[in-house]
Amino acid sequence: MENDSNAAESIEEFFARYTGYLSAGDIEGLAAIFNYPSLAVTAMGCLAITEPRQSRDFFSQGQRFSGAEESKAYAPATS
């Protein structure tokens, strides 16, 4: 599988790219910077990530959750 990582990239440069993709909601960019297979470690447990689709699905879930929470926070009060 092809990825967008650069072996000469510093950790600071990697995380600058990572946070840029994350802040922009760039799911394709996020999926492209991982090497596969990978291990995702979250509060819910660990998951072996074997292909970019799994990374896209993971970050897409976060966008849906975040969007739902934001819309609740800004919803006008009803009486």
C-alpha positions as CSV (number, residue, x, y, z in Angstrom):
1,M,0.0,0.0,0.0
2,E,1.2,3.5,-0.8
3,N,1.4,6.1,1.9
4,D,2.4,9.8,2.1
5,S,5.0,9.5,4.9
6,N,8.4,10.9,4.4
7,A,11.3,9.0,6.2
8,A,13.3,12.3,6.6
9,E,10.4,14.1,8.2
10,S,10.9,15.1,11.9
11,I,8.4,14.2,14.5
12,E,7.5,17.9,14.8
13,E,6.8,18.1,11.0
14,F,4.8,14.9,11.2
15,F,2.6,16.2,14.0
16,A,2.2,19.6,12.3
17,R,0.9,17.7,9.2
18,Y,-1.3,15.4,11.4
19,T,-2.9,18.3,13.3
20,G,-3.3,20.3,10.1
21,Y,-5.3,17.4,8.5
22,L,-7.2,16.8,11.7
23,S,-8.1,20.5,12.1
24,A,-9.2,20.7,8.5
25,G,-11.2,17.5,8.6
26,D,-9.1,16.1,5.8
27,I,-9.9,12.4,6.2
28,E,-8.0,11.3,3.1
29,G,-4.9,13.2,4.4
30,L,-5.1,11.5,7.8
31,A,-5.5,8.0,6.3
32,A,-2.5,8.6,4.0
33,I,0.0,9.4,6.7
34,F,-0.3,6.1,8.5
35,N,1.7,3.0,7.7
36,Y,-0.2,-0.2,7.5
37,P,-0.7,-2.4,9.4
38,S,-1.0,-0.1,12.4
39,L,-2.3,-0.3,15.9
40,A,-5.0,2.1,17.1
41,V,-5.1,2.6,20.9
42,T,-8.2,4.4,22.2
43,A,-10.2,4.5,25.5
44,M,-12.4,1.8,23.9
45,G,-9.4,-0.6,23.5
46,C,-7.0,-1.5,20.7
47,L,-7.6,-2.3,17.1
48,A,-5.4,-3.6,14.3
49,I,-5.7,-1.3,11.3
50,T,-4.8,-3.1,8.2
51,E,-6.0,-0.7,5.5
52,P,-6.6,3.0,4.9
53,R,-10.4,2.4,4.8
54,Q,-10.3,1.6,8.5
55,S,-8.6,4.9,9.3
56,R,-11.1,6.8,7.1
57,D,-14.0,5.1,8.9
58,F,-12.5,5.9,12.4
59,F,-11.9,9.6,11.6
60,S,-15.3,9.9,9.9
61,Q,-17.0,8.6,13.0
62,G,-15.3,11.4,15.0
63,Q,-16.5,14.0,12.5
64,R,-20.1,12.8,12.8
65,F,-19.9,12.7,16.6
66,S,-18.3,16.2,16.8
67,G,-20.8,17.6,14.3
68,A,-23.8,16.2,16.3
69,E,-22.4,17.6,19.6
70,E,-21.8,21.0,18.0
71,S,-25.3,21.2,16.6
72,K,-26.7,20.4,20.0
73,A,-24.6,23.1,21.7
74,Y,-25.8,25.8,19.3
75,A,-29.4,24.7,19.0
76,P,-31.8,27.5,20.1
77,A,-33.8,26.9,23.2
78,T,-37.4,26.0,22.7
79,S,-40.3,26.5,25.1
